[in-house]
Amino acid sequence: MKNIFKLPAFFFLFILGVMILSTTGCDNTNDSIRVGVFEVNVSPPIGSPVAYAKTRSIVDSLMAKGIIILSDEKPVVLCAVDWIGISNEGQDAWRESLAKAAGTTTDRVSVHAIHQHDGVRCDFTTERILTEYGLGGLRHDTLFLRKAIHSVAEAVQNAKREAIPVTHLGFGEAKVEKVASNRRILGEDGMVEITRWSSTKDSAAIAAPEGLIDPWLKCVSFWNKDEPVAVLNYYATHPMSHYGKGDVSSDFVGIARDTREIQLGVPNIYFTGPCGNITAGKYNDGSPERRAVLAGRIEKAMLQAWEQTEKTALSKTDFEWRTIEIQLPLASHLDEEDLISRLEDEQSDSLGKYTAAQHLAWLNMQNSGHEVYVSAIKLGNVYLLNLPGETFIEYQLAAQKMKPGDHVCTAAYEEYGPGYICTEIAYSQGGYESSDRASRVAPESEQVLLTAIDQVLN
């Protein structure tokens, strides 16, 4: 029998060295999280429906951008899409596809719409109801939507393979000047007197104070030593200058984001914060020229926040994913029999039937036990908070107060199914946001949502 142990001594030293490197890592990367970045063009084809018209031109591309975070835990995916909303089984399809691509679970995937109003709607539940009543294809292009989801899933797979170590986290913030304004202007009786839409020429709406807003744009960046890997920007305002004719655009927030990406040479991702009651109406008359002006103001703040960035070391122990599932109390006006009768009514117009279908879709999802996610990523003293629906700015401000001394960056427009999630008092003040058309949840939702936010932050 041969003596297999008669090998040169240097061979054993080599093997020992390999074993040490494999267990301890090199250059401390074993203690690093890794981040991969993806972006996909998700612009609709000409003729495909967008929010308020059929696509007649692509002014600038709609993008799905995001990151995958790899650590000792299951991967986490954050994605922001230049669409108006992703709802119900549409939201489920996004989560399931991206989770499979990332090798993770759906509760660790967060997909947000940025809410541009020349963007796409994605709601397979509502589309199925519309099809049942002869209105299929008018609001959703199912074939395009499925292809877009598949393309983003493929990009997530690639991002996972190409993820690189992240050694530092950066945070900076800057004030945005003359963009956001509160859209609910109350009268002396405490009721909504003026609704300040995304654009207005009403002198009273323009002259009224900005009202309650959060003027700060927050910038979170991931670094591999001195090299930036990705930049995440957060700001709360409806992202529309002018819209509704089918000229597809990522609008002023997308233009600012893409300009910064070109200038910096680093992927930039933008998330819209809770802005159900925030628009650019005070500073936007709806003219095409204002889009560039508003984009310039956002871009300036992005640059200033970047310049104010302070870096801190980041390791796996600084990273934590927290999530909770909740059911928001249903609005009392959601009645299945009434909604079906509206869909069957031949005298009802297309918009009325579409609204009824949206309501019925959410009602059916809730009756089946469907829950929505509230989640947060903890990165040292920075928290990335993810919320459903068209939430009010008060939720963002409340979240910040829950973590004094830390940095909370809030992204809304995840599950779009509930529509507007107002504050409890807003439901007694009138206005569009709390109307039966706009909101599918009850006033009691405020406490449910605030409790969930507190749980994932604390």
Phi and psi in degrees as a GROMACS rama.xvg file:
@    title "Ramachandran Plot"
@    xaxis  label "Phi"
@    yaxis  label "Psi"
@TYPE xy
-74.3566  147.917  LYS-2
-87.2364  101.691  ASN-3
-73.4617  -9.6944  ILE-4
-90.0638  -0.488789  PHE-5
-84.34  79.0195  LYS-6
-126.515  154.729  LEU-7
-59.4835  146.962  PRO-8
-61.1017  -34.4874  ALA-9
-64.9526  -26.1245  PHE-10
-63.8181  -43.7818  PHE-11
-66.5089  -35.4629  PHE-12
-64.0206  -38.0517  LEU-13
-63.9483  -46.475  PHE-14
-61.4547  -42.0922  ILE-15
-61.3424  -40.2999  LEU-16
-63.7574  -41.5028  GLY-17
-62.0824  -41.5298  VAL-18
-63.9013  -39.7996  MET-19
-65.8989  -44.7698  ILE-20
-64.3964  -36.7215  LEU-21
-69.5279  -25.8338  SER-22
-96.5375  -30.9697  THR-23
-99.0673  -20.0867  THR-24
82.8297  175.656  GLY-25
-126.463  136.428  CYS-26
57.6135  29.2081  ASP-27
66.6227  16.0963  ASN-28
-69.7089  -18.0915  THR-29
-65.8696  -20.0553  ASN-30
-97.1776  0.918681  ASP-31
-93.92  144.339  SER-32
-77.6173  163.614  ILE-33
-122.471  146.555  ARG-34
-130.27  130.164  VAL-35
-113.51  148.162  GLY-36
-119.19  140.798  VAL-37
-136.635  150.565  PHE-38
-153.599  139.639  GLU-39
-138.867  137.78  VAL-40
-74.312  117.593  ASN-41
-119.473  38.1217  VAL-42
-73.3221  141.965  SER-43
-77.4359  158.575  PRO-44
-72.8097  156.925  PRO-45
-57.8733  134.096  ILE-46
94.1703  -14.3672  GLY-47
-77.6991  144.702  SER-48
-71.6357  135.821  PRO-49
-112.464  -164.338  VAL-50
-56.023  -45.8428  ALA-51
-128.388  8.79786  TYR-52
-164.773  -179.135  ALA-53
-94.2586  146.764  LYS-54
-62.7386  123.5  THR-55
-114.594  -17.6968  ARG-56
-161.034  158.023  SER-57
-110.156  101.773  ILE-58
-71.9784  -47.0529  VAL-59
-150.328  153.787  ASP-60
-68.8336  146.065  SER-61
-90.4648  134.565  LEU-62
-123.21  149.744  MET-63
-110.391  118.898  ALA-64
-128.359  147.187  LYS-65
-175.373  -174.584  GLY-66
-134.677  154.794  ILE-67
-118.323  130.544  ILE-68
-108.513  124.086  ILE-69
-112.259  132.979  LEU-70
-147.656  -157.549  SER-71
-74.1172  -15.3305  ASP-72
-94.5435  -178.903  GLU-73
-64.1543  149.551  LYS-74
-58.3504  152.974  PRO-75
-120.189  136.134  VAL-76
-119.518  129.291  VAL-77
-116.523  129.757  LEU-78
-139.127  135.696  CYS-79
-122.483  130.562  ALA-80
-122.571  134.584  VAL-81
-75.8268  52.3354  ASP-82
-120.354  164.71  TRP-83
-75.1944  -34.861  ILE-84
-171.613  149.171  GLY-85
-128.254  114.316  ILE-86
-126.319  154.408  SER-87
51.51  -125.264  ASN-88
-68.519  -17.005  GLU-89
-67.1214  -45.4424  GLY-90
-63.2621  -41.2634  GLN-91
-61.1464  -42.4135  ASP-92
-63.9034  -42.4172  ALA-93
-60.1702  -50.3863  TRP-94
-60.8411  -46.1928  ARG-95
-64.5264  -42.7576  GLU-96
-67.1947  -44.4226  SER-97
-71.0995  -34.2481  LEU-98
-64.0864  -44.7946  ALA-99
-61.8212  -42.7812  LYS-100
-64.7241  -35.8352  ALA-101
-85.418  -13.4795  ALA-102
71.3793  44.2203  GLY-103
-137.642  -169.145  THR-104
-106.478  157.81  THR-105
-63.1874  -26.8237  THR-106
-74.3212  -3.20974  ASP-107
-112.699  21.8224  ARG-108
-123.246  130.015  VAL-109
-126.393  114.652  SER-110
-117.316  122.1  VAL-111
-118.288  141.868  HIS-112
-85.9472  148.95  ALA-113
-87.8104  -20.0206  ILE-114
86.4248  26.5394  HIS-115
-66.8429  138.993  GLN-116
-87.119  0.139315  HIS-117
-106.458  27.2432  ASP-118
-103.268  -176.348  GLY-119
-94.165  149.105  VAL-120
-98.8122  141.7  ARG-121
-133.207  102.951  CYS-122
-154.052  95.5741  ASP-123
-71.7315  -25.3988  PHE-124
-69.293  -50.1204  THR-125
-62.7489  -39.3493  THR-126
-62.8951  -38.6018  GLU-127
-64.2052  -39.333  ARG-128
-66.9298  -44.5119  ILE-129
-60.6744  -41.4527  LEU-130
-61.5922  -38.9086  THR-131
-60.9731  -29.5614  GLU-132
-107.361  24.4854  TYR-133
78.27  18.64  GLY-134
-119.615  21.5209  LEU-135
-66.1626  144.032  GLY-136
84.7808  -8.15008  GLY-137
-79.5083  -28.0854  LEU-138
-115.771  -22.098  ARG-139
-136.529  137.301  HIS-140
-103.33  90.0882  ASP-141
-60.0907  -41.7989  THR-142
-61.2523  -47.1212  LEU-143
-61.8988  -43.2278  PHE-144
-60.0454  -44.8429  LEU-145
-63.0067  -41.5833  ARG-146
-64.6339  -40.2513  LYS-147
-63.3719  -44.9716  ALA-148
-60.5329  -43.9314  ILE-149
-61.7539  -42.3653  HIS-150
-63.1575  -40.7384  SER-151
-67.7503  -38.4626  VAL-152
-60.5861  -42.4162  ALA-153
-61.6538  -39.2711  GLU-154
-66.5326  -34.7459  ALA-155
-64.4833  -41.7089  VAL-156
-57.5953  -46.6253  GLN-157
-63.421  -40.8178  ASN-158
-62.6511  -36.7604  ALA-159
-64.7715  -42.7136  LYS-160
-65.2109  -33.2513  ARG-161
-99.8924  8.76793  GLU-162
-59.5316  143.527  ALA-163
-123.273  157.591  ILE-164
-61.7867  143.028  PRO-165
-116.97  121.552  VAL-166
-102.099  -21.9399  THR-167
-140.303  153.151  HIS-168
-116.652  135.969  LEU-169
-111.153  146.318  GLY-170
-140.472  134.663  PHE-171
-150.404  162.194  GLY-172
-150.152  156.03  GLU-173
-151.902  151.935  ALA-174
-78.1344  137.358  LYS-175
-93.6561  124.161  VAL-176
-95.5513  130.267  GLU-177
56.9984  53.3468  LYS-178
-128.48  -61.5306  VAL-179
-81.8476  145.921  ALA-180
-152.745  148.01  SER-181
-73.4195  134.685  ASN-182
-88.1311  -10.788  ARG-183
-103.08  102.335  ARG-184
-100.278  115.074  ILE-185
-87.8134  146.834  LEU-186
-88.0496  -177.34  GLY-187
-63.67  -23.3978  GLU-188
-85.3846  3.4528  ASP-189
81.6117  3.96006  GLY-190
-99.5273  156.79  MET-191
-64.52  119.444  VAL-192
-98.7549  -38.0892  GLU-193
-134.638  133.821  ILE-194
-101.082  119.44  THR-195
-94.9163  97.549  ARG-196
-69.1597  179.829  TRP-197
-60.6143  -29.7221  SER-198
-136.198  145.37  SER-199
-156.096  149.425  THR-200
-116.601  8.3399  LYS-201
-71.6262  117.734  ASP-202
-62.0562  -34.8049  SER-203
-68.0499  -40.4184  ALA-204
-67.3926  -36.3613  ALA-205
-71.2568  -38.8824  ILE-206
-74.8612  -24.9069  ALA-207
-62.4852  149.504  ALA-208
-58.0323  161.39  PRO-209
-56.2914  -36.3598  GLU-210
78.9905  -166.846  GLY-211
-71.6461  117.19  LEU-212
-141.266  174.915  ILE-213
-118.839  105.89  ASP-214
-79.4331  -2.5554  PRO-215
-90.6251  127.416  TRP-216
-94.9148  128.524  LEU-217
-108.575  140.134  LYS-218
-124.653  118.562  CYS-219
-114.928  130.869  VAL-220
-131.138  145.467  SER-221
-106.681  136.482  PHE-222
-129.586  140.511  TRP-223
-104.627  94.4007  ASN-224
58.6822  -111.953  LYS-225
-99.2196  6.52099  ASP-226
-107.492  119.416  GLU-227
-69.4314  140.097  PRO-228
-103.066  -42.7066  VAL-229
-159.701  151.096  ALA-230
-124.796  129.413  VAL-231
-113.322  125.671  LEU-232
-113.239  140.373  ASN-233
-128.684  129.491  TYR-234
-155.668  149.233  TYR-235
-112.434  99.7036  ALA-236
-162.281  149.947  THR-237
-56.4117  130.4  HIS-238
-94.9797  49.083  PRO-239
-125.162  136.497  MET-240
-104.572  -60.9927  SER-241
-142.479  153.428  HIS-242
-167.676  174.379  TYR-243
104.786  2.96702  GLY-244
-111.877  2.15826  LYS-245
93.5788  10.2034  GLY-246
-94.4294  95.1014  ASP-247
-68.0132  131.935  VAL-248
-153.777  147.66  SER-249
-78.777  0.244279  SER-250
59.9757  -165.971  ASP-251
-66.7843  -30.6448  PHE-252
-72.5648  -38.4502  VAL-253
-68.8953  -38.0958  GLY-254
-63.7469  -43.971  ILE-255
-62.3004  -45.6159  ALA-256
-57.9427  -48.6379  ARG-257
-68.0206  -34.9601  ASP-258
-64.0148  -43.7449  THR-259
-64.4665  -35.3715  ARG-260
-64.253  -41.4566  GLU-261
-66.6249  -44.918  ILE-262
-62.9235  -40.8943  GLN-263
-88.8631  -25.4298  LEU-264
72.124  23.2853  GLY-265
-133.535  138.969  VAL-266
-54.6784  127.755  PRO-267
-113.527  131.202  ASN-268
-122.918  136.334  ILE-269
-119.471  135.876  TYR-270
-121.335  134  PHE-271
-85.2771  127.156  THR-272
-79.6704  -178.236  GLY-273
-63.5169  108.793  PRO-274
-139.016  33.4958  CYS-275
-57.4408  -29.3331  GLY-276
-115.673  25.4306  ASN-277
-128.715  129.938  ILE-278
-139.243  177.07  THR-279
-94.0796  17.4263  ALA-280
-56.4207  -35.6045  GLY-281
-64.927  -27.6648  LYS-282
-116.831  15.8191  TYR-283
-138.616  118  ASN-284
-95.2821  4.19298  ASP-285
85.4583  0.988897  GLY-286
-75.914  148.658  SER-287
-55.6368  -31.7804  PRO-288
-65.2381  -26.8678  GLU-289
-70.9357  -23.18  ARG-290
-58.6339  -46.5355  ARG-291
-66.3407  -36.943  ALA-292
-63.5686  -48.4105  VAL-293
-64.8268  -40.0988  LEU-294
-60.938  -39.5063  ALA-295
-63.6052  -37.2474  GLY-296
-70.1829  -38.8899  ARG-297
-67.0197  -44.5209  ILE-298
-60.2727  -40.903  GLU-299
-60.1236  -44.1319  LYS-300
-66.8847  -37.9523  ALA-301
-60.4098  -43.0164  MET-302
-63.8819  -45.5145  LEU-303
-64.4974  -40.3119  GLN-304
-64.4989  -38.9594  ALA-305
-62.7313  -44.1085  TRP-306
-67.3032  -24.9135  GLU-307
-88.8621  1.96852  GLN-308
-62.8586  133.708  THR-309
-116.797  132.528  GLU-310
-98.1049  142.804  LYS-311
-133.051  149.62  THR-312
-61.5622  143.515  ALA-313
-132.542  129.197  LEU-314
-131.063  175.942  SER-315
-59.7853  -30.8559  LYS-316
-70.9159  -16.3584  THR-317
-86.308  -8.55266  ASP-318
-102.361  133.718  PHE-319
-152.112  136.007  GLU-320
-105.067  129.412  TRP-321
-128.009  133.701  ARG-322
-146.527  152.169  THR-323
-145.827  144.494  ILE-324
-103.698  136.123  GLU-325
-135.007  159.314  ILE-326
-114.121  123.829  GLN-327
-83.4026  134.033  LEU-328
-56.1084  135.051  PRO-329
-73.2561  144.897  LEU-330
-64.0707  142.809  ALA-331
-68.889  -19.9398  SER-332
-81.148  -5.30245  HIS-333
-81.5931  102.976  LEU-334
-125.025  119.21  ASP-335
-59.537  -44.9796  GLU-336
-63.1482  -42.103  GLU-337
-65.4231  -42.6312  ASP-338
-65.2857  -40.1434  LEU-339
-65.4367  -39.4551  ILE-340
-64.8325  -34.6206  SER-341
-68.8024  -34.6734  ARG-342
-71.327  -30.5431  LEU-343
-85.1283  -15.0693  GLU-344
-71.088  114.414  ASP-345
-68.2134  -19.0709  GLU-346
-84.8217  -13.9065  GLN-347
-74.202  139.137  SER-348
-80.1739  173.5  ASP-349
-62.2446  -41.4346  SER-350
-65.2393  -41.7097  LEU-351
-61.7328  -40.7977  GLY-352
-70.0623  -37.2671  LYS-353
-63.6046  -43.5152  TYR-354
-61.8127  -42.75  THR-355
-61.7096  -39.4389  ALA-356
-66.0504  -40.4115  ALA-357
-62.0182  -44.7056  GLN-358
-61.9967  -45.1088  HIS-359
-66.3886  -37.0943  LEU-360
-60.9075  -46.989  ALA-361
-66.5055  -41.3181  TRP-362
-60.238  -45.8057  LEU-363
-64.0351  -40.9117  ASN-364
-63.0074  -42.661  MET-365
-69.0451  -38.985  GLN-366
-66.2734  -22.3617  ASN-367
-87.6832  2.58291  SER-368
92.2704  9.6317  GLY-369
-62.2292  132.2  HIS-370
-117.799  161.303  GLU-371
-110.857  155.564  VAL-372
-95.7731  143.016  TYR-373
-123.509  127.516  VAL-374
-142.796  165.553  SER-375
-151.351  142.788  ALA-376
-103.618  124.36  ILE-377
-96.3605  122.756  LYS-378
-127.16  83.521  LEU-379
66.8044  -120.664  GLY-380
-100.154  18.2643  ASN-381
-112.135  131.945  VAL-382
-120.944  128.729  TYR-383
-104.595  104.726  LEU-384
-97.5952  133.351  LEU-385
-118.911  123.438  ASN-386
-124.078  152.22  LEU-387
-83.9033  164.412  PRO-388
66.268  -173.595  GLY-389
-94.7171  74.0149  GLU-390
-76.272  156.384  THR-391
-79.617  158.368  PHE-392
-61.4859  -25.3188  ILE-393
-57.6272  -30.7924  GLU-394
-69.7196  -37.8145  TYR-395
-65.629  -45.1851  GLN-396
-65.9143  -36.8966  LEU-397
-65.5815  -40.8197  ALA-398
-61.902  -39.7394  ALA-399
-65.1  -37.0478  GLN-400
-68.8485  -24.0691  LYS-401
-71.5705  -20.4204  MET-402
-127.37  63.6764  LYS-403
-60.8186  135.302  PRO-404
88.5974  -12.279  GLY-405
-107.211  177.415  ASP-406
-115.406  117.324  HIS-407
-111.173  120.761  VAL-408
-112.047  121.62  CYS-409
-111.743  129.647  THR-410
-113.59  127.981  ALA-411
-105.222  -165.229  ALA-412
59.7295  40.8153  TYR-413
-82.7012  -95.0745  GLU-414
-73.2738  111.829  GLU-415
-86.665  -6.49595  TYR-416
-56.5184  -40.0033  GLY-417
-72.1913  -9.01096  PRO-418
69.464  -141.314  GLY-419
-72.4247  132.38  TYR-420
-112.131  94.169  ILE-421
-83.7292  173.428  CYS-422
-75.8557  159.339  THR-423
-58.9799  -43.1183  GLU-424
-66.5913  -28.782  ILE-425
-62.2324  -28.2421  ALA-426
-69.7675  -15.9276  TYR-427
-102.405  0.514181  SER-428
-102.127  -2.56526  GLN-429
77.9608  -167.465  GLY-430
96.7755  161.735  GLY-431
-63.4514  -43.4157  TYR-432
-59.5557  -35.3931  GLU-433
-97.4316  9.32701  SER-434
-73.2161  164.62  SER-435
-62.7501  -26.9925  ASP-436
-73.4055  -36.9878  ARG-437
-94.3011  -32.8074  ALA-438
-116.725  135.982  SER-439
-113.862  14.4483  ARG-440
-123.641  162.72  VAL-441
-90.0437  162.706  ALA-442
-55.6083  -29.4721  PRO-443
-67.1878  -8.84997  GLU-444
-62.3668  -27.7259  SER-445
-56.2366  -49.7809  GLU-446
-67.7909  -37.2373  GLN-447
-61.5674  -45.6118  VAL-448
-70.0028  -42.3674  LEU-449
-62.3296  -38.8593  LEU-450
-63.8115  -41.9751  THR-451
-65.3498  -40.9121  ALA-452
-60.7182  -44.5961  ILE-453
-61.2358  -39.1274  ASP-454
-66.2663  -42.3806  GLN-455
-78.6126  -22.1483  VAL-456
-85.9066  -31.2642  LEU-457
